[in-house]
């Protein structure tokens, strides 16, 4: 099932999400629906709060290839940020309107730990694009959007554009 995506400036996107305690049938269904929603968008990642569920779960596919899908479900992801600060070019988000994109500072490496749907431990080192994707998605679980990581000037410009855009939508 394709789920509705919560869009900025909805304050629910600022929620701090709760850890998942165990995998239930409902959680499996949610993960499956989130993957379908992500692929339909299309996107490379989607976090539970983006579909109005305030739990620490994200889905990602950083293969970014339509013919070779590699869906992954990350439950309770924890990142250790490593390496150097790099520029994530033209980052976007399914919850940020107008298809707005911006360069965002991110770390080049992360050490990721998480659980999968079988509650197996995921423990891996990621770099470059996969590292950027998990940083973006894990941020959502703490109520942070990529537009919270851009310069003040760009953010002010973006917010004024969104305001005008929202007025036109009414
Ligand atoms: Zn996002």
Backbone and ligand atoms as CSV (ligand in chain L), in Angstrom:
chain,resi,resn,atom,element,x,y,z
A,1,UNK,N,N,0.843,-1.187,0.000
A,1,UNK,CA,C,0.000,0.000,0.000
A,1,UNK,C,C,0.889,1.252,0.000
A,2,UNK,N,N,0.512,2.198,-0.837
A,2,UNK,CA,C,1.255,3.461,-0.868
A,2,UNK,C,C,0.702,4.368,0.238
A,3,UNK,N,N,1.586,4.867,1.054
A,3,UNK,CA,C,1.183,5.701,2.192
A,3,UNK,C,C,1.321,7.181,1.845
A,4,UNK,N,N,0.557,8.009,2.550
A,4,UNK,CA,C,0.689,9.464,2.384
A,4,UNK,C,C,1.962,9.929,3.076
A,5,UNK,N,N,2.671,10.813,2.415
A,5,UNK,CA,C,3.915,11.332,2.989
A,5,UNK,C,C,3.658,12.692,3.634
A,6,UNK,N,N,4.092,12.818,4.883
A,6,UNK,CA,C,3.950,14.069,5.633
A,6,UNK,C,C,4.933,15.082,5.047
A,7,UNK,N,N,4.436,16.285,4.824
A,7,UNK,CA,C,5.255,17.281,4.144
A,7,UNK,C,C,5.534,18.496,5.034
A,8,UNK,N,N,6.750,19.033,4.910
A,8,UNK,CA,C,7.123,20.281,5.562
A,8,UNK,C,C,6.163,21.386,5.135
A,9,UNK,N,N,5.703,22.285,6.032
A,9,UNK,CA,C,6.157,22.491,7.417
A,9,UNK,C,C,5.326,21.760,8.480
A,10,UNK,N,N,4.794,20.593,8.204
A,10,UNK,CA,C,4.037,19.842,9.209
A,10,UNK,C,C,4.916,19.624,10.457
A,11,UNK,N,N,4.446,20.087,11.639
A,11,UNK,CA,C,5.289,19.992,12.842
A,11,UNK,C,C,5.577,18.556,13.275
A,12,UNK,N,N,4.799,17.593,12.764
A,12,UNK,CA,C,5.053,16.186,13.132
A,12,UNK,C,C,6.437,15.729,12.681
A,13,UNK,N,N,6.983,16.418,11.665
A,13,UNK,CA,C,8.324,16.046,11.191
A,13,UNK,C,C,9.407,16.388,12.202
A,14,UNK,N,N,9.021,17.150,13.238
A,14,UNK,CA,C,10.007,17.503,14.275
A,14,UNK,C,C,10.004,16.519,15.437
A,15,UNK,N,N,9.206,15.481,15.341
A,15,UNK,CA,C,9.080,14.525,16.452
A,15,UNK,C,C,10.368,13.752,16.694
A,16,UNK,N,N,10.637,13.502,17.967
A,16,UNK,CA,C,11.719,12.580,18.330
A,16,UNK,C,C,11.051,11.203,18.436
A,17,UNK,N,N,11.532,10.272,17.635
A,17,UNK,CA,C,10.847,8.978,17.533
A,17,UNK,C,C,11.311,7.998,18.604
A,18,UNK,N,N,10.402,7.096,18.948
A,18,UNK,CA,C,10.682,6.109,20.010
A,18,UNK,C,C,11.327,4.854,19.440
A,19,UNK,N,N,12.220,4.238,20.235
A,19,UNK,CA,C,12.819,2.982,19.770
A,19,UNK,C,C,11.760,1.893,19.562
A,20,UNK,N,N,12.024,1.020,18.624
A,20,UNK,CA,C,11.169,-0.152,18.387
A,20,UNK,C,C,11.595,-1.209,19.399
A,21,UNK,N,N,10.626,-1.803,20.075
A,21,UNK,CA,C,10.968,-2.813,21.090
A,21,UNK,C,C,10.966,-4.223,20.545
A,22,UNK,N,N,10.058,-4.506,19.629
A,22,UNK,CA,C,10.070,-5.832,18.999
A,22,UNK,C,C,9.383,-5.764,17.642
A,23,UNK,N,N,9.640,-6.803,16.860
A,23,UNK,CA,C,9.048,-6.858,15.526
A,23,UNK,C,C,7.697,-7.554,15.632
A,24,UNK,N,N,6.674,-6.850,15.193
A,24,UNK,CA,C,5.318,-7.424,15.182
A,24,UNK,C,C,4.871,-7.528,13.730
A,25,UNK,N,N,3.741,-8.162,13.525
A,25,UNK,CA,C,3.190,-8.252,12.173
A,25,UNK,C,C,2.888,-6.851,11.633
A,26,UNK,N,N,2.369,-5.993,12.498
A,26,UNK,CA,C,2.064,-4.616,12.085
A,26,UNK,C,C,3.330,-3.881,11.622
A,27,UNK,N,N,4.430,-4.139,12.327
A,27,UNK,CA,C,5.689,-3.475,11.962
A,27,UNK,C,C,6.167,-3.962,10.586
A,28,UNK,N,N,6.024,-5.271,10.346
A,28,UNK,CA,C,6.416,-5.832,9.048
A,28,UNK,C,C,5.589,-5.224,7.914
A,29,UNK,N,N,4.296,-5.067,8.181
A,29,UNK,CA,C,3.406,-4.477,7.169
A,29,UNK,C,C,3.803,-3.020,6.922
A,30,UNK,N,N,4.090,-2.286,8.016
A,30,UNK,CA,C,4.510,-0.896,7.875
A,30,UNK,C,C,5.796,-0.805,7.044
A,31,UNK,N,N,6.764,-1.680,7.341
A,31,UNK,CA,C,8.036,-1.650,6.602
A,31,UNK,C,C,7.788,-1.920,5.118
A,32,UNK,N,N,6.924,-2.886,4.833
A,32,UNK,CA,C,6.614,-3.217,3.448
A,32,UNK,C,C,5.932,-2.035,2.743
A,33,UNK,N,N,4.987,-1.418,3.425
A,33,UNK,CA,C,4.301,-0.252,2.845
A,33,UNK,C,C,5.256,0.920,2.654
A,34,UNK,N,N,6.180,1.081,3.589
A,34,UNK,CA,C,7.163,2.170,3.456
A,34,UNK,C,C,8.061,1.933,2.240
A,35,UNK,N,N,8.448,0.680,2.030
A,35,UNK,CA,C,9.287,0.387,0.851
A,35,UNK,C,C,8.510,0.666,-0.436
A,36,UNK,N,N,7.252,0.224,-0.471
A,36,UNK,CA,C,6.435,0.493,-1.669
A,36,UNK,C,C,6.298,1.989,-1.913
A,37,UNK,N,N,6.096,2.733,-0.826
A,37,UNK,CA,C,5.929,4.188,-0.932
A,37,UNK,C,C,7.218,4.842,-1.414
A,38,UNK,N,N,8.351,4.354,-0.882
A,38,UNK,CA,C,9.651,4.896,-1.285
A,38,UNK,C,C,9.908,4.648,-2.777
A,39,UNK,N,N,9.659,3.413,-3.227
A,39,UNK,CA,C,9.914,3.094,-4.635
A,39,UNK,C,C,8.969,3.853,-5.564
A,40,UNK,N,N,7.726,4.056,-5.105
A,40,UNK,CA,C,6.748,4.744,-5.944
A,40,UNK,C,C,7.085,6.216,-6.099
A,41,UNK,N,N,7.752,6.791,-5.089
A,41,UNK,CA,C,7.934,8.257,-5.047
A,41,UNK,C,C,8.612,8.852,-6.290
A,42,UNK,N,N,9.776,8.402,-6.794
A,42,UNK,CA,C,10.674,7.412,-6.208
A,42,UNK,C,C,11.699,8.100,-5.317
A,43,UNK,N,N,12.207,7.338,-4.358
A,43,UNK,CA,C,13.235,7.863,-3.460
A,43,UNK,C,C,14.198,6.757,-3.083
A,44,UNK,N,N,15.251,7.116,-2.362
A,44,UNK,CA,C,16.259,6.137,-1.940
A,44,UNK,C,C,16.174,5.857,-0.445
A,45,UNK,N,N,15.263,6.564,0.238
A,45,UNK,CA,C,15.100,6.323,1.664
A,45,UNK,C,C,13.802,6.934,2.149
A,46,UNK,N,N,13.277,6.358,3.229
A,46,UNK,CA,C,12.052,6.890,3.835
A,46,UNK,C,C,12.080,6.510,5.314
A,47,UNK,N,N,11.754,7.480,6.157
A,47,UNK,CA,C,11.756,7.242,7.601
A,47,UNK,C,C,10.313,7.185,8.107
A,48,UNK,N,N,10.089,6.393,9.160
A,48,UNK,CA,C,8.726,6.194,9.676
A,48,UNK,C,C,7.973,7.509,9.957
A,49,UNK,N,N,8.613,8.532,10.547
A,49,UNK,CA,C,7.847,9.756,10.814
A,49,UNK,C,C,7.332,10.434,9.550
A,50,UNK,N,N,7.951,10.135,8.410
A,50,UNK,CA,C,7.472,10.722,7.150
A,50,UNK,C,C,6.121,10.152,6.738
A,51,UNK,N,N,5.737,9.013,7.335
A,51,UNK,CA,C,4.402,8.472,7.073
A,51,UNK,C,C,3.572,8.490,8.363
A,52,UNK,N,N,3.958,9.384,9.293
A,52,UNK,CA,C,3.162,9.601,10.496
A,52,UNK,C,C,3.302,8.528,11.559
A,53,UNK,N,N,4.405,7.769,11.528
A,53,UNK,CA,C,4.653,6.741,12.558
A,53,UNK,C,C,5.925,7.143,13.299
A,54,UNK,N,N,5.791,7.386,14.592
A,54,UNK,CA,C,6.917,8.016,15.301
A,54,UNK,C,C,7.778,6.988,16.033
A,55,UNK,N,N,8.308,6.088,15.238
A,55,UNK,CA,C,9.175,5.017,15.735
A,55,UNK,C,C,10.469,5.022,14.932
A,56,UNK,N,N,11.521,4.424,15.544
A,56,UNK,CA,C,12.849,4.488,14.930
A,56,UNK,C,C,13.026,3.358,13.912
A,57,UNK,N,N,12.462,3.593,12.750
A,57,UNK,CA,C,12.632,2.647,11.645
A,57,UNK,C,C,12.731,3.435,10.338
A,58,UNK,N,N,13.671,3.032,9.505
A,58,UNK,CA,C,13.797,3.640,8.181
A,58,UNK,C,C,13.949,2.531,7.149
A,59,UNK,N,N,13.584,2.846,5.919
A,59,UNK,CA,C,13.860,1.932,4.813
A,59,UNK,C,C,14.766,2.671,3.833
A,60,UNK,N,N,15.672,1.930,3.228
A,60,UNK,CA,C,16.610,2.544,2.281
A,60,UNK,C,C,16.867,1.583,1.121
A,61,UNK,N,N,17.271,2.155,0.020
A,61,UNK,CA,C,17.816,1.359,-1.081
A,61,UNK,C,C,18.837,2.251,-1.756
A,62,UNK,N,N,20.098,2.077,-1.374
A,62,UNK,CA,C,21.102,2.970,-1.941
A,62,UNK,C,C,21.746,2.387,-3.183
A,63,UNK,N,N,21.174,1.302,-3.711
A,63,UNK,CA,C,21.672,0.800,-4.996
A,63,UNK,C,C,21.263,1.787,-6.096
A,64,UNK,N,N,20.098,2.476,-5.875
A,64,UNK,CA,C,19.599,3.479,-6.820
A,64,UNK,C,C,19.506,2.942,-8.248
A,65,UNK,N,N,19.186,1.665,-8.358
A,65,UNK,CA,C,19.000,1.054,-9.689
A,65,UNK,C,C,17.643,0.381,-9.708
A,66,UNK,N,N,16.877,0.681,-10.759
A,66,UNK,CA,C,15.535,0.144,-10.786
A,66,UNK,C,C,15.521,-1.361,-11.077
A,67,UNK,N,N,16.512,-1.824,-11.839
A,67,UNK,CA,C,16.523,-3.240,-12.218
A,67,UNK,C,C,17.197,-4.117,-11.167
A,68,UNK,N,N,17.789,-3.501,-10.169
A,68,UNK,CA,C,18.464,-4.295,-9.137
A,68,UNK,C,C,18.159,-3.676,-7.774
A,69,UNK,N,N,16.950,-3.932,-7.329
A,69,UNK,CA,C,16.541,-3.334,-6.069
A,69,UNK,C,C,17.195,-4.037,-4.894
A,70,UNK,N,N,17.627,-3.232,-3.936
A,70,UNK,CA,C,18.215,-3.797,-2.715
A,70,UNK,C,C,17.570,-3.134,-1.506
A,71,UNK,N,N,16.298,-3.518,-1.258
A,71,UNK,CA,C,15.588,-2.897,-0.129
A,71,UNK,C,C,16.184,-3.312,1.201
A,72,UNK,N,N,16.286,-2.338,2.088
A,72,UNK,CA,C,16.776,-2.645,3.432
A,72,UNK,C,C,15.899,-1.944,4.460
A,73,UNK,N,N,15.655,-2.634,5.553
A,73,UNK,CA,C,14.901,-2.069,6.666
A,73,UNK,C,C,15.872,-1.941,7.835
A,74,UNK,N,N,15.996,-0.732,8.365
A,74,UNK,CA,C,16.898,-0.487,9.492
A,74,UNK,C,C,16.064,-0.081,10.703
A,75,UNK,N,N,16.117,-0.917,11.738
A,75,UNK,CA,C,15.361,-0.646,12.960
A,75,UNK,C,C,16.334,-0.146,14.024
A,76,UNK,N,N,15.935,0.907,14.713
A,76,UNK,CA,C,16.776,1.529,15.760
A,76,UNK,C,C,18.197,1.814,15.269
A,77,UNK,N,N,18.353,2.455,14.121
A,77,UNK,CA,C,19.701,2.718,13.622
A,77,UNK,C,C,20.465,3.693,14.515
A,78,UNK,N,N,21.731,3.375,14.721
A,78,UNK,CA,C,22.624,4.274,15.469
A,78,UNK,C,C,23.851,4.490,14.600
A,79,UNK,N,N,24.255,5.738,14.465
A,79,UNK,CA,C,25.392,6.062,13.614
A,79,UNK,C,C,26.528,6.630,14.427
A,80,UNK,N,N,27.707,6.165,14.095
A,80,UNK,CA,C,28.901,6.835,14.594
A,80,UNK,C,C,29.469,7.557,13.374
A,81,UNK,N,N,29.514,8.893,13.465
A,81,UNK,CA,C,29.954,9.688,12.313
A,81,UNK,C,C,31.471,9.707,12.263
A,82,UNK,N,N,32.004,9.421,11.088
A,82,UNK,CA,C,33.453,9.309,10.950
A,82,UNK,C,C,33.918,9.995,9.668
A,83,UNK,N,N,35.223,9.958,9.501
A,83,UNK,CA,C,35.770,10.505,8.269
A,83,UNK,C,C,35.719,12.012,8.282
A,84,UNK,N,N,35.621,12.564,7.090
A,84,UNK,CA,C,35.675,14.016,6.983
A,84,UNK,C,C,34.323,14.561,6.562
A,85,UNK,N,N,34.160,15.862,6.707
A,85,UNK,CA,C,32.929,16.498,6.261
A,85,UNK,C,C,33.017,16.685,4.751
A,86,UNK,N,N,31.997,16.174,4.052
A,86,UNK,CA,C,31.956,16.291,2.598
A,86,UNK,C,C,30.662,17.001,2.213
A,87,UNK,N,N,30.552,17.366,0.958
A,87,UNK,CA,C,29.330,18.012,0.486
A,87,UNK,C,C,28.444,16.965,-0.179
A,88,UNK,N,N,27.258,16.799,0.367
A,88,UNK,CA,C,26.253,15.960,-0.277
A,88,UNK,C,C,25.564,16.862,-1.295
A,89,UNK,N,N,25.755,16.551,-2.572
A,89,UNK,CA,C,25.299,17.476,-3.604
A,89,UNK,C,C,23.820,17.344,-3.905
A,90,UNK,N,N,23.163,18.489,-3.929
A,90,UNK,CA,C,21.757,18.558,-4.294
A,90,UNK,C,C,20.906,17.513,-3.573
A,91,UNK,N,N,21.025,17.496,-2.268
A,91,UNK,CA,C,20.219,16.580,-1.474
A,91,UNK,C,C,18.765,17.037,-1.510
A,92,UNK,N,N,17.855,16.072,-1.527
A,92,UNK,CA,C,16.427,16.375,-1.500
A,92,UNK,C,C,15.753,15.470,-0.493
A,93,UNK,N,N,14.437,15.629,-0.367
A,93,UNK,CA,C,13.699,14.840,0.630
A,93,UNK,C,C,12.252,14.738,0.186
A,94,UNK,N,N,11.661,13.563,0.351
A,94,UNK,CA,C,10.269,13.365,-0.068
A,94,UNK,C,C,9.308,14.214,0.757
A,95,UNK,N,N,9.768,14.704,1.918
A,95,UNK,CA,C,8.915,15.541,2.763
A,95,UNK,C,C,9.156,17.033,2.554
A,96,UNK,N,N,10.111,17.375,1.712
A,96,UNK,CA,C,10.402,18.796,1.466
A,96,UNK,C,C,9.780,19.188,0.127
A,97,UNK,N,N,8.851,20.154,0.157
A,97,UNK,CA,C,8.072,20.470,-1.040
A,97,UNK,C,C,8.869,21.166,-2.146
A,98,UNK,N,N,8.241,21.237,-3.281
A,98,UNK,CA,C,8.726,21.938,-4.484
A,98,UNK,C,C,9.955,21.249,-5.069
A,99,UNK,N,N,10.233,20.015,-4.638
A,99,UNK,CA,C,11.425,19.335,-5.136
A,99,UNK,C,C,12.700,20.082,-4.804
A,100,UNK,N,N,12.650,20.869,-3.715
A,100,UNK,CA,C,13.802,21.684,-3.343
A,100,UNK,C,C,15.014,20.809,-3.035
A,101,UNK,N,N,16.150,21.227,-3.531
A,101,UNK,CA,C,17.399,20.510,-3.276
A,101,UNK,C,C,18.473,21.493,-2.870
A,102,UNK,N,N,19.403,21.008,-2.069
A,102,UNK,CA,C,20.512,21.872,-1.679
A,102,UNK,C,C,21.722,21.023,-1.327
A,103,UNK,N,N,22.884,21.617,-1.412
A,103,UNK,CA,C,24.093,20.954,-0.926
A,103,UNK,C,C,24.050,20.952,0.603
A,104,UNK,N,N,24.450,19.822,1.180
A,104,UNK,CA,C,24.366,19.651,2.631
A,104,UNK,C,C,25.687,19.065,3.123
A,105,UNK,N,N,26.249,19.615,4.204
A,105,UNK,CA,C,27.461,18.976,4.743
A,105,UNK,C,C,27.116,17.652,5.427
A,106,UNK,N,N,27.854,16.619,5.089
A,106,UNK,CA,C,27.652,15.288,5.692
A,106,UNK,C,C,29.012,14.675,5.969
A,107,UNK,N,N,29.021,13.621,6.761
A,107,UNK,CA,C,30.278,12.897,6.997
A,107,UNK,C,C,30.483,11.848,5.899
A,108,UNK,N,N,31.747,11.619,5.570
A,108,UNK,CA,C,32.064,10.699,4.473
A,108,UNK,C,C,31.916,9.232,4.874
A,109,UNK,N,N,32.036,8.942,6.176
A,109,UNK,CA,C,31.953,7.557,6.651
A,109,UNK,C,C,31.034,7.493,7.870
A,110,UNK,N,N,30.344,6.393,7.996
A,110,UNK,CA,C,29.608,6.138,9.235
A,110,UNK,C,C,29.780,4.682,9.624
A,111,UNK,N,N,29.730,4.461,10.924
A,111,UNK,CA,C,29.598,3.094,11.424
A,111,UNK,C,C,28.139,2.943,11.822
A,112,UNK,N,N,27.446,2.051,11.120
A,112,UNK,CA,C,26.008,1.849,11.336
A,112,UNK,C,C,25.772,0.597,12.168
A,113,UNK,N,N,24.968,0.738,13.224
A,113,UNK,CA,C,24.424,-0.451,13.872
A,113,UNK,C,C,22.910,-0.303,13.884
A,114,UNK,N,N,22.215,-1.403,13.684
A,114,UNK,CA,C,20.752,-1.400,13.625
A,114,UNK,C,C,20.293,-2.847,13.755
A,115,UNK,N,N,18.978,-3.034,13.746
A,115,UNK,CA,C,18.388,-4.380,13.698
A,115,UNK,C,C,17.624,-4.507,12.396
A,116,UNK,N,N,17.534,-5.736,11.895
A,116,UNK,CA,C,16.668,-5.948,10.729
A,116,UNK,C,C,15.347,-6.547,11.212
A,117,UNK,N,N,14.481,-6.930,10.274
A,117,UNK,CA,C,13.145,-7.417,10.651
A,117,UNK,C,C,13.196,-8.779,11.348
A,118,UNK,N,N,14.333,-9.459,11.270
A,118,UNK,CA,C,14.508,-10.708,12.039
A,118,UNK,C,C,15.239,-10.437,13.347
A,119,UNK,N,N,15.363,-9.149,13.660
A,119,UNK,CA,C,16.054,-8.678,14.865
A,119,UNK,C,C,17.530,-9.086,14.863
A,120,UNK,N,N,18.053,-9.341,13.680
A,120,UNK,CA,C,19.490,-9.622,13.556
A,120,UNK,C,C,20.247,-8.302,13.584
A,121,UNK,N,N,21.428,-8.344,14.189
A,121,UNK,CA,C,22.231,-7.134,14.301
A,121,UNK,C,C,22.869,-6.799,12.953
A,122,UNK,N,N,22.698,-5.549,12.564
A,122,UNK,CA,C,23.396,-5.024,11.391
A,122,UNK,C,C,24.545,-4.197,11.947
A,123,UNK,N,N,25.736,-4.444,11.497
A,123,UNK,CA,C,26.912,-3.733,12.028
A,123,UNK,C,C,27.859,-3.543,10.854
A,124,UNK,N,N,27.872,-2.365,10.293
A,124,UNK,CA,C,28.696,-2.177,9.096
A,124,UNK,C,C,29.242,-0.766,8.948
A,125,UNK,N,N,30.269,-0.690,8.137
A,125,UNK,CA,C,30.881,0.592,7.800
A,125,UNK,C,C,30.343,1.000,6.433
A,126,UNK,N,N,29.899,2.241,6.334
A,126,UNK,CA,C,29.395,2.734,5.050
A,126,UNK,C,C,30.180,3.971,4.677
A,127,UNK,N,N,30.299,4.195,3.375
A,127,UNK,CA,C,30.935,5.441,2.949
A,127,UNK,C,C,30.209,6.044,1.759
A,128,UNK,N,N,30.485,7.314,1.535
A,128,UNK,CA,C,29.932,8.061,0.417
A,128,UNK,C,C,28.399,7.991,0.367
A,129,UNK,N,N,27.814,7.630,-0.799
A,129,UNK,CA,C,26.360,7.750,-0.966
A,129,UNK,C,C,25.568,6.981,0.102
A,130,UNK,N,N,25.862,5.699,0.343
A,130,UNK,CA,C,25.124,4.992,1.412
A,130,UNK,C,C,25.265,5.677,2.776
A,131,UNK,N,N,26.441,6.198,3.065
A,131,UNK,CA,C,26.648,6.892,4.345
A,131,UNK,C,C,25.774,8.146,4.412
A,132,UNK,N,N,25.661,8.859,3.292
A,132,UNK,CA,C,24.835,10.073,3.246
A,132,UNK,C,C,23.358,9.722,3.431
A,133,UNK,N,N,22.922,8.662,2.763
A,133,UNK,CA,C,21.509,8.262,2.849
A,133,UNK,C,C,21.139,7.908,4.294
A,134,UNK,N,N,21.973,7.126,4.962
A,134,UNK,CA,C,21.609,6.754,6.341
A,134,UNK,C,C,21.698,7.954,7.288
A,135,UNK,N,N,22.581,8.903,7.016
A,135,UNK,CA,C,22.613,10.123,7.844
A,135,UNK,C,C,21.319,10.907,7.671
A,136,UNK,N,N,20.877,11.057,6.426
A,136,UNK,CA,C,19.636,11.785,6.133
A,136,UNK,C,C,18.446,11.110,6.817
A,137,UNK,N,N,18.343,9.783,6.673
A,137,UNK,CA,C,17.174,9.074,7.217
A,137,UNK,C,C,17.191,9.028,8.742
A,138,UNK,N,N,18.357,8.822,9.323
A,138,UNK,CA,C,18.446,8.764,10.786
A,138,UNK,C,C,18.131,10.133,11.391
A,139,UNK,N,N,18.510,11.197,10.703
A,139,UNK,CA,C,18.151,12.551,11.139
A,139,UNK,C,C,16.636,12.686,11.325
A,140,UNK,N,N,15.859,12.098,10.394
A,140,UNK,CA,C,14.392,12.195,10.489
A,140,UNK,C,C,13.886,11.674,11.837
A,141,UNK,N,N,14.557,10.659,12.385
A,141,UNK,CA,C,14.094,10.046,13.639
A,141,UNK,C,C,14.313,10.978,14.826
A,142,UNK,N,N,15.160,11.990,14.617
A,142,UNK,CA,C,15.387,12.995,15.651
A,142,UNK,C,C,14.770,14.337,15.262
A,143,UNK,N,N,13.857,14.297,14.323
A,143,UNK,CA,C,13.135,15.515,13.946
A,143,UNK,C,C,13.937,16.508,13.134
A,144,UNK,N,N,14.994,16.014,12.467
A,144,UNK,CA,C,15.864,16.917,11.695
A,144,UNK,C,C,15.684,16.667,10.198
A,145,UNK,N,N,15.503,17.757,9.458
A,145,UNK,CA,C,15.415,17.686,7.993
A,145,UNK,C,C,16.701,18.255,7.397
A,146,UNK,N,N,16.969,17.919,6.137
A,146,UNK,CA,C,18.216,18.434,5.547
A,146,UNK,C,C,18.232,19.961,5.498
A,147,UNK,N,N,17.038,20.568,5.409
A,147,UNK,CA,C,16.974,22.032,5.372
A,147,UNK,C,C,17.351,22.652,6.721
A,148,UNK,N,N,17.426,21.809,7.762
A,148,UNK,CA,C,17.939,22.298,9.051
A,148,UNK,C,C,19.466,22.337,9.053
A,149,UNK,N,N,20.078,21.793,8.010
A,149,UNK,CA,C,21.546,21.718,7.954
A,149,UNK,C,C,22.132,22.614,6.865
A,150,UNK,N,N,21.305,23.453,6.277
A,150,UNK,CA,C,21.815,24.376,5.255
A,150,UNK,C,C,22.033,25.751,5.884
A,151,UNK,N,N,22.657,26.644,5.140
A,151,UNK,CA,C,22.976,27.950,5.719
A,151,UNK,C,C,21.696,28.728,6.030
A,152,UNK,N,N,21.827,29.615,6.975
A,152,UNK,CA,C,20.719,30.461,7.411
A,152,UNK,C,C,20.096,31.218,6.229
A,153,UNK,N,N,20.973,31.717,5.368
A,153,UNK,CA,C,20.529,32.504,4.221
A,153,UNK,C,C,19.686,31.659,3.265
A,154,UNK,N,N,20.185,30.463,2.960
A,154,UNK,CA,C,19.455,29.561,2.063
A,154,UNK,C,C,18.130,29.153,2.676
A,155,UNK,N,N,18.147,28.946,3.992
A,155,UNK,CA,C,16.938,28.513,4.674
A,155,UNK,C,C,15.863,29.604,4.644
A,156,UNK,N,N,16.290,30.832,4.866
A,156,UNK,CA,C,15.347,31.951,4.836
A,156,UNK,C,C,14.723,32.072,3.450
A,157,UNK,N,N,15.561,31.936,2.434
A,157,UNK,CA,C,15.103,31.997,1.041
A,157,UNK,C,C,14.114,30.873,0.770
A,158,UNK,N,N,14.464,29.674,1.216
A,158,UNK,CA,C,13.583,28.513,1.026
A,158,UNK,C,C,12.241,28.725,1.714
A,159,UNK,N,N,12.279,29.171,2.979
A,159,UNK,CA,C,11.032,29.347,3.728
A,159,UNK,C,C,10.111,30.379,3.073
A,160,UNK,N,N,10.693,31.428,2.499
A,160,UNK,CA,C,9.833,32.424,1.862
A,160,UNK,C,C,9.227,31.859,0.568
A,161,UNK,N,N,10.003,31.019,-0.128
A,161,UNK,CA,C,9.457,30.379,-1.336
A,161,UNK,C,C,8.326,29.415,-0.978
A,162,UNK,N,N,8.507,28.664,0.098
A,162,UNK,CA,C,7.485,27.700,0.526
A,162,UNK,C,C,6.205,28.421,0.929
A,163,UNK,N,N,6.365,29.542,1.630
A,163,UNK,CA,C,5.192,30.302,2.059
A,163,UNK,C,C,4.350,30.718,0.856
A,164,UNK,N,N,5.025,31.253,-0.148
A,164,UNK,CA,C,4.322,31.672,-1.368
A,164,UNK,C,C,3.671,30.475,-2.038
A,165,UNK,N,N,4.417,29.386,-2.094
A,165,UNK,CA,C,3.936,28.165,-2.749
A,165,UNK,C,C,2.702,27.628,-2.036
A,166,UNK,N,N,2.744,27.626,-0.689
A,166,UNK,CA,C,1.607,27.125,0.088
A,166,UNK,C,C,0.374,27.989,-0.127
A,167,UNK,N,N,0.592,29.303,-0.258
A,167,UNK,CA,C,-0.556,30.201,-0.506
A,167,UNK,C,C,-1.206,29.875,-1.837
A,168,UNK,N,N,-0.371,29.552,-2.815
A,168,UNK,CA,C,-0.913,29.233,-4.148
A,168,UNK,C,C,-1.678,27.900,-4.154
A,169,UNK,N,N,-1.303,26.977,-3.220
A,169,UNK,CA,C,-1.953,25.657,-3.169
A,169,UNK,C,C,-3.389,25.746,-2.660
A,170,UNK,N,N,-3.690,26.822,-1.902
A,170,UNK,CA,C,-5.007,26.912,-1.249
A,170,UNK,C,C,-6.128,27.220,-2.233
L,1,ZN,ZN,ZN,14.033,12.956,3.996
